[in-house]
Amino acid sequence: MNATGESPAIAVEGLAKRYGDLMAVKGIGFEVRRGEVFGFLGPNGAGKTTTIGMLCTLVRPSGGAAYVAGHDIVGERDEVRRNIGLVFQDPTLDAYLTAEQNLRFHGELYGLPREAMNERIAQVLRMVDLADRKDDKVETFSGGMKRRLEIARGLLHSPRVLFLDEPTVGLDPQTRAAIWSYLSRLRDTEDITIFLTTHYMEEAEYCDRIAIIDHGEIVVLDTPGALKASVGKDRVQIATGDDEAAITALRDRFGVEAGVHEGAVTFAVPSGEEFVPRLFAELGVPIRSVHVARPSLDDVFMNYTGTTIRDAEAGSADMARRMMRR
Ligand SMILES: Nc1ncnc2c1ncn2[C@@H]1O[C@H](COP(=O)(O)OP(=O)(O)OP(=O)(O)O)[C@@H](O)[C@H]1O
């Protein structure tokens, strides 16, 4: 129970997973409230899929405990499974069946009453705008349509918690936006909690709260707004005639450490708007353009992990390549 007297949709305490010598998840703890859209944000290999696998009862924890919809993920696996819907990275639809047949098959597995089945199938197909394609075989669907059908299937048995592992990975930006509009709509129409993983910063913005996970640990957890505010600094980028001279002048005259990122001299200051007029007056190096930005989730990630999510992913890809060569 929490302060509002409601038990959380997900409660996690010291949850850990070891694979041989590797601690993939290092004793994490958090709570997800009922009705929340909660995101796990982190680079490839951070431990997101392993965590979601444990919460869904597919991966056995090495330590700690977790409760989903009030049920123990180790001691009450069947109860947990009845109360959750899954949308995973690897598609598991039957391509040679129609959209409706796929849903019906799933509904039967979950023991949905026959009388309720037709109405619920129609309802979930409407939710993801696939009602008019219900009699088409899945093999004729685009990647985005398949993902939408998987979401519909995950919702069919009215789960209390819907788990989505990277729900928009591999989709084009327009389709990704459409998936997010369906997920946002769900929040209004169903009594459901959504737990998802992503490595897209811009998608984390849609979540009520996010946990940033890196190397198997939760680095920080809060609303996207509070996380951005916690960085407390604006990012200023200037294009100059002489970057080296500008960096030296910033250090000597303003005590600000700058570097060149994305082709511009870049630094962080508490209030960009107040700083820019002083910059023009006192830098002593010609400035061609100035760009001031409020902190983004990229800055949050950088602030708490010391790296950008892209660099972290490039690093893990390098590591994977090195492992392959051995
Ligand atoms: N079955 C397994 N056996 C051994 N190691 C594993 C296994 N599953 C995951 N790992 C390792 O655990 C770590 C965390 O992996 P996980 O898949 O949870 O990360 P992730 O954040 O979900 O990344 P991705 O987005 O790439 O799936 C990685 O180092 C991975 O190689």
The ligand as an SDF file (V2000), in Angstrom:
LIG
                    3D

 31 33  0  0  0  0  0  0  0  0999 V2000
   20.1380  -15.1480  -21.7290 N   0  0  0  0  0  0  0  0  0  0  0  0
   21.2410  -14.4160  -21.5000 C   0  0  0  0  0  0  0  0  0  0  0  0
   22.4170  -15.0090  -21.2480 N   0  0  0  0  0  0  0  0  0  0  0  0
   23.5370  -14.2930  -21.0060 C   0  0  0  0  0  0  0  0  0  0  0  0
   23.5880  -12.9380  -20.9900 N   0  0  0  0  0  0  0  0  0  0  0  0
   22.4380  -12.2790  -21.2420 C   0  0  0  0  0  0  0  0  0  0  0  0
   21.2090  -12.9840  -21.5070 C   0  0  0  0  0  0  0  0  0  0  0  0
   20.2380  -12.0550  -21.7210 N   0  0  0  0  0  0  0  0  0  0  0  0
   20.8380  -10.8500  -21.5910 C   0  0  0  0  0  0  0  0  0  0  0  0
   22.1450  -10.9730  -21.3040 N   0  0  0  0  0  0  0  0  0  0  0  0
   23.0960   -9.8700  -21.0620 C   0  0  0  0  0  0  0  0  0  0  0  0
   22.5620   -9.0580  -20.0350 O   0  0  0  0  0  0  0  0  0  0  0  0
   22.7960   -7.6790  -20.3090 C   0  0  0  0  0  0  0  0  0  0  0  0
   21.4760   -6.9270  -20.3340 C   0  0  0  0  0  0  0  0  0  0  0  0
   20.7370   -7.3300  -21.4870 O   0  0  0  0  0  0  0  0  0  0  0  0
   19.2690   -6.8010  -21.8070 P   0  0  0  0  0  0  0  0  0  0  0  0
   18.8130   -7.5120  -23.0470 O   0  0  0  0  0  0  0  0  0  0  0  0
   18.4460   -6.9010  -20.5920 O   0  0  0  0  0  0  0  0  0  0  0  0
   19.5540   -5.2820  -22.1130 O   0  0  0  0  0  0  0  0  0  0  0  0
   18.5760   -4.2170  -22.8000 P   0  0  0  0  0  0  0  0  0  0  0  0
   18.7500   -2.9740  -22.0410 O   0  0  0  0  0  0  0  0  0  0  0  0
   17.2180   -4.7590  -22.9000 O   0  0  0  0  0  0  0  0  0  0  0  0
   19.1820   -4.0800  -24.2360 O   0  0  0  0  0  0  0  0  0  0  0  0
   18.4320   -4.2870  -25.6590 P   0  0  0  0  0  0  0  0  0  0  0  0
   17.6910   -3.0480  -25.8840 O   0  0  0  0  0  0  0  0  0  0  0  0
   19.6010   -4.4750  -26.5760 O   0  0  0  0  0  0  0  0  0  0  0  0
   17.5870   -5.5310  -25.5180 O   0  0  0  0  0  0  0  0  0  0  0  0
   23.5550   -7.6270  -21.6210 C   0  0  0  0  0  0  0  0  0  0  0  0
   24.9310   -7.5080  -21.3340 O   0  0  0  0  0  0  0  0  0  0  0  0
   23.2420   -8.9580  -22.2610 C   0  0  0  0  0  0  0  0  0  0  0  0
   24.2810   -9.3710  -23.1080 O   0  0  0  0  0  0  0  0  0  0  0  0
  1  2  1  0
  2  3  1  0
  2  7  2  0
  3  4  2  0
  4  5  1  0
  5  6  2  0
  6  7  1  0
  6 10  1  0
  7  8  1  0
  8  9  2  0
  9 10  1  0
 10 11  1  0
 11 12  1  0
 11 30  1  0
 12 13  1  0
 13 14  1  0
 13 28  1  0
 14 15  1  0
 15 16  1  0
 16 17  2  0
 16 18  1  0
 16 19  1  0
 19 20  1  0
 20 21  2  0
 20 22  1  0
 20 23  1  0
 23 24  1  0
 24 25  2  0
 24 26  1  0
 24 27  1  0
 28 29  1  0
 28 30  1  0
 30 31  1  0
M  END
$$$$
